[in-house]
Amino acid sequence: SENGTRCVLSSSSEFPEGFFTPQERKDGGIVIYFIIILYMFLAVSIVCDDYFLPSLEIISECLGLSQDVAGATFMAAGSSAPELVTAFLGAFVTKGDIGVSTILGSAIYNLLGISAACGLFSSVVSRLSCWPLFRDCLAYTISAAAVLAMISDNRIYWYESASLLLIYGCYILVLCFDIKINQYLMKKFSPCCTCFTKAMEENAEQQPLVGWREESGPLIRQQSRTDSGIFQDELDYSQLSTSLHGLDEISEDHPNVFTMPEADMKRILWVLSLPIITLLYLTIPDCRRQFWRNWFMVTFLVSAAWISAITYVLVWMITIAGETLGIPESVMGLTLLAAGTSVPDTVASVLVARKGNGDMAMSNIVGSNVFDMLCLGIPWFIKTAFINTSGPIEVNSTGLTYTAISLICSVVFIFLAVHLNGWKIDKKLGIICLVLYLVFTVLSILYELGIIGNNPTRVCGN
């Protein structure tokens, strides 16, 4: 540090060198990077739509999970796999703060940016329930406060990292008794819980069980949150087949992924994505098909691994492209890199929001952030309790105060925005979240550049 200026490592130092020199990139090679970036976006979309979400749907069916609980657990864990990999890299490989900075730096994008995408890119108005959003926001606030308190002294001890695992364990325990807790709170605070009852009634009227389409025939029954807890009545549930992709009957096999679409634009995208479609087909069992249906956990794990690999390449390409264009390091971390690491969350949330599953989308958004806190706790605990027991992990917590204020404010704002919007995801909510995200991002950039506060940064060596 010189004259109050903070020195940070370049983001590219965490990745391999690119396949072009800096001059070659400036002379036109950067176009190749942008092509790879677009292709990685397409690849993540295919993995999520064809493998990740179908496996999630079968897991939800087998465990009897409601939409919001499935979104906050398995969906959040799978789409946050890149953050978990990043945290392990930061703790064991690079020995830097990449895990902390990536996870905390992308938290605001996860809350506001993805909510904006769900509202703006979804043509369906999705109704939301009060309890799932309140539950997940409260859990995230507690876990974020715990992480921020731990790194305030720049040291992480084993008992501190263990407390993160304990907090997440309590969160899972709450999810296991989600419906009972919800019903108890409604009875206890019935005078001030009218939004709970109203939202649930609207869900029961407007949202059939996941994936059922109106044209598929009369529904056996519609499902609201009051009868969709962790544990379902086996007889009731056996009458229904849950699907995010309109699989109306389990007995019918799903069309082959190599079937060419009829629409012209979809044909072009299909031809361009044929290499990744083939690679995924050869490496991931398609649990939508009868032959592979019982392999759904393999599908879930392998697709999560693919999501991590694709996201790594995506962030790598974005980092090099940003450096070539001369984008400041602090701006990159708060915008392009934050969005890049959250691509799986964005794609998965938008896909389910477009099908009217608002509770699943919002629970994935907030639940992913809760899981991200766990992503920090696991490698920290392993390193402090089993590998380096002689002392704590050293981390850099500069700018902690502003980060804490931003995280807490973003959670409060998203909850208030949904409440003021009538507990639904629509274009209006998308615009509100987009404006809030832009305001937070601009303030964060000004803070990192030293225009606000006394905390300017520069890239080490520059």
Solvent accessible surface area in square Angstrom, and as a share of the most:
residue,aa,sasa,rsa
1,S,119,0.77
2,E,108,0.48
3,N,161,0.82
4,G,49,0.47
5,T,30,0.17
6,R,38,0.14
7,C,44,0.26
8,V,39,0.23
9,L,119,0.59
10,S,24,0.16
11,S,22,0.14
12,S,34,0.22
13,S,70,0.45
14,E,39,0.17
15,F,32,0.13
16,P,72,0.45
17,E,164,0.73
18,G,22,0.21
19,F,106,0.44
20,F,62,0.26
21,T,71,0.41
22,P,83,0.52
23,Q,111,0.49
24,E,85,0.38
25,R,24,0.09
26,K,134,0.57
27,D,106,0.55
28,G,37,0.35
29,G,11,0.11
30,I,23,0.12
31,V,84,0.48
32,I,74,0.38
33,Y,0,0.00
34,F,86,0.36
35,I,99,0.50
36,I,41,0.21
37,I,16,0.08
38,L,124,0.62
39,Y,59,0.22
40,M,28,0.12
41,F,84,0.35
42,L,40,0.20
43,A,0,0.00
44,V,0,0.00
45,S,39,0.25
46,I,20,0.10
47,V,0,0.00
48,C,0,0.00
49,D,44,0.23
50,D,30,0.16
51,Y,3,0.01
52,F,0,0.00
53,L,1,0.01
54,P,1,0.00
55,S,0,0.00
56,L,0,0.00
57,E,6,0.03
58,I,5,0.02
59,I,4,0.02
60,S,9,0.06
61,E,34,0.15
62,C,82,0.49
63,L,88,0.44
64,G,3,0.03
65,L,13,0.06
66,S,4,0.02
67,Q,28,0.12
68,D,1,0.01
69,V,1,0.00
70,A,0,0.00
71,G,0,0.00
72,A,0,0.00
73,T,21,0.12
74,F,54,0.23
75,M,0,0.00
76,A,0,0.00
77,A,30,0.23
78,G,2,0.02
79,S,0,0.00
80,S,0,0.00
81,A,15,0.12
82,P,8,0.05
83,E,0,0.00
84,L,46,0.23
85,V,69,0.40
86,T,20,0.11
87,A,4,0.03
88,F,64,0.27
89,L,52,0.26
90,G,6,0.06
91,A,9,0.07
92,F,55,0.23
93,V,99,0.57
94,T,50,0.29
95,K,133,0.56
96,G,27,0.26
97,D,45,0.23
98,I,30,0.15
99,G,4,0.04
100,V,12,0.07
101,S,69,0.44
102,T,27,0.16
103,I,1,0.01
104,L,15,0.07
105,G,25,0.24
106,S,1,0.00
107,A,1,0.01
108,I,23,0.12
109,Y,30,0.11
110,N,1,0.00
111,L,0,0.00
112,L,0,0.00
113,G,9,0.08
114,I,0,0.00
115,S,1,0.01
116,A,3,0.03
117,A,12,0.09
118,C,1,0.00
119,G,0,0.00
120,L,55,0.27
121,F,131,0.55
122,S,5,0.03
123,S,105,0.67
124,V,64,0.37
125,V,78,0.45
126,S,1,0.01
127,R,52,0.19
128,L,2,0.01
129,S,2,0.01
130,C,2,0.01
131,W,13,0.05
132,P,3,0.02
133,L,6,0.03
134,F,85,0.35
135,R,9,0.03
136,D,0,0.00
137,C,8,0.05
138,L,88,0.44
139,A,15,0.12
140,Y,1,0.00
141,T,43,0.25
142,I,88,0.45
143,S,3,0.02
144,A,3,0.02
145,A,49,0.38
146,A,20,0.16
147,V,0,0.00
148,L,13,0.07
149,A,70,0.54
150,M,13,0.06
151,I,3,0.01
152,S,65,0.42
153,D,69,0.36
154,N,64,0.33
155,R,105,0.38
156,I,0,0.00
157,Y,72,0.27
158,W,142,0.50
159,Y,119,0.45
160,E,33,0.15
161,S,0,0.00
162,A,28,0.21
163,S,39,0.25
164,L,3,0.02
165,L,54,0.27
166,L,121,0.60
167,I,42,0.21
168,Y,28,0.11
169,G,39,0.38
170,C,67,0.40
171,Y,11,0.04
172,I,58,0.30
173,L,107,0.53
174,V,50,0.29
175,L,2,0.01
176,C,44,0.26
177,F,98,0.41
178,D,1,0.01
179,I,22,0.11
180,K,142,0.60
181,I,52,0.26
182,N,1,0.00
183,Q,73,0.32
184,Y,130,0.50
185,L,40,0.20
186,M,36,0.16
187,K,165,0.70
188,K,123,0.52
189,F,98,0.41
190,S,64,0.41
191,P,117,0.74
192,C,98,0.59
193,C,13,0.08
194,T,97,0.56
195,C,34,0.20
196,F,25,0.11
197,T,57,0.33
198,K,129,0.55
199,A,3,0.02
200,M,14,0.06
201,E,100,0.45
202,E,33,0.15
203,N,6,0.03
204,A,32,0.25
205,E,124,0.56
206,Q,98,0.44
207,Q,22,0.10
208,P,34,0.22
209,L,13,0.07
210,V,15,0.08
211,G,19,0.19
212,W,43,0.15
213,R,106,0.39
214,E,159,0.71
215,E,129,0.58
216,S,37,0.24
217,G,30,0.29
218,P,131,0.83
219,L,54,0.27
220,I,97,0.49
221,R,67,0.25
222,Q,80,0.35
223,Q,14,0.06
224,S,18,0.12
225,R,10,0.04
226,T,60,0.35
227,D,62,0.32
228,S,6,0.04
229,G,9,0.08
230,I,22,0.11
231,F,162,0.67
232,Q,35,0.16
233,D,85,0.44
234,E,149,0.67
235,L,135,0.67
236,D,49,0.25
237,Y,18,0.07
238,S,85,0.55
239,Q,83,0.37
240,L,8,0.04
241,S,15,0.09
242,T,8,0.05
243,S,2,0.01
244,L,2,0.01
245,H,42,0.19
246,G,14,0.14
247,L,33,0.16
248,D,45,0.23
249,E,94,0.42
250,I,71,0.36
251,S,91,0.59
252,E,111,0.50
253,D,75,0.39
254,H,34,0.15
255,P,87,0.55
256,N,59,0.30
257,V,21,0.12
258,F,75,0.31
259,T,84,0.49
260,M,91,0.41
261,P,38,0.24
262,E,157,0.70
263,A,52,0.40
264,D,109,0.57
265,M,125,0.56
266,K,127,0.54
267,R,104,0.38
268,I,97,0.49
269,L,74,0.37
270,W,37,0.13
271,V,82,0.47
272,L,105,0.52
273,S,4,0.02
274,L,58,0.29
275,P,89,0.56
276,I,14,0.07
277,I,14,0.07
278,T,49,0.28
279,L,79,0.39
280,L,1,0.00
281,Y,86,0.33
282,L,130,0.65
283,T,62,0.36
284,I,4,0.02
285,P,17,0.11
286,D,6,0.03
287,C,1,0.00
288,R,16,0.06
289,R,59,0.22
290,Q,79,0.35
291,F,160,0.67
292,W,85,0.30
293,R,39,0.14
294,N,135,0.69
295,W,129,0.45
296,F,39,0.16
297,M,78,0.35
298,V,60,0.34
299,T,0,0.00
300,F,15,0.06
301,L,107,0.53
302,V,43,0.25
303,S,0,0.00
304,A,13,0.10
305,A,61,0.47
306,W,55,0.19
307,I,0,0.00
308,S,15,0.10
309,A,52,0.40
310,I,7,0.03
311,T,2,0.01
312,Y,79,0.30
313,V,47,0.27
314,L,0,0.00
315,V,13,0.07
316,W,42,0.15
317,M,2,0.01
318,I,13,0.07
319,T,0,0.00
320,I,9,0.05
321,A,3,0.03
322,G,0,0.00
323,E,60,0.27
324,T,18,0.10
325,L,107,0.53
326,G,58,0.55
327,I,51,0.26
328,P,67,0.42
329,E,27,0.12
330,S,18,0.12
331,V,27,0.16
332,M,2,0.01
333,G,28,0.27
334,L,38,0.19
335,T,34,0.20
336,L,71,0.35
337,L,24,0.12
338,A,3,0.03
339,A,31,0.24
340,G,1,0.01
341,T,9,0.05
342,S,0,0.00
343,V,7,0.04
344,P,0,0.00
345,D,0,0.00
346,T,25,0.14
347,V,26,0.15
348,A,0,0.00
349,S,0,0.00
350,V,17,0.10
351,L,30,0.15
352,V,0,0.00
353,A,0,0.00
354,R,131,0.48
355,K,95,0.40
356,G,9,0.09
357,N,6,0.03
358,G,0,0.00
359,D,8,0.04
360,M,4,0.02
361,A,0,0.00
362,M,5,0.02
363,S,2,0.01
364,N,0,0.00
365,I,1,0.00
366,V,0,0.00
367,G,0,0.00
368,S,1,0.00
369,N,1,0.01
370,V,2,0.01
371,F,20,0.08
372,D,1,0.01
373,M,4,0.02
374,L,19,0.10
375,C,0,0.00
376,L,2,0.01
377,G,0,0.00
378,I,50,0.25
379,P,1,0.01
380,W,11,0.04
381,F,47,0.20
382,I,60,0.30
383,K,26,0.11
384,T,8,0.04
385,A,30,0.23
386,F,146,0.61
387,I,109,0.55
388,N,59,0.31
389,T,96,0.56
390,S,110,0.71
391,G,28,0.27
392,P,35,0.22
393,I,19,0.10
394,E,111,0.50
395,V,14,0.08
396,N,72,0.37
397,S,17,0.11
398,T,63,0.37
399,G,16,0.15
400,L,36,0.18
401,T,100,0.58
402,Y,49,0.19
403,T,36,0.21
404,A,23,0.18
405,I,96,0.49
406,S,4,0.03
407,L,1,0.01
408,I,80,0.41
409,C,43,0.26
410,S,0,0.00
411,V,8,0.05
412,V,72,0.42
413,F,79,0.33
414,I,0,0.00
415,F,53,0.22
416,L,82,0.41
417,A,7,0.05
418,V,0,0.00
419,H,86,0.38
420,L,141,0.70
421,N,7,0.04
422,G,34,0.33
423,W,17,0.06
424,K,50,0.21
425,I,2,0.01
426,D,21,0.11
427,K,101,0.43
428,K,125,0.53
429,L,0,0.00
430,G,0,0.00
431,I,97,0.49
432,I,56,0.28
433,C,0,0.00
434,L,67,0.34
435,V,80,0.46
436,L,39,0.19
437,Y,27,0.10
438,L,95,0.47
439,V,77,0.44
440,F,18,0.08
441,T,16,0.09
442,V,80,0.46
443,L,73,0.36
444,S,7,0.05
445,I,30,0.15
446,L,52,0.26
447,Y,34,0.13
448,E,38,0.17
449,L,69,0.34
450,G,22,0.21
451,I,121,0.61
452,I,71,0.36
453,G,45,0.44
454,N,146,0.75
455,N,18,0.09
456,P,40,0.25
457,T,26,0.15
458,R,76,0.28
459,V,26,0.15
460,C,46,0.28
461,G,82,0.79
462,N,137,0.70
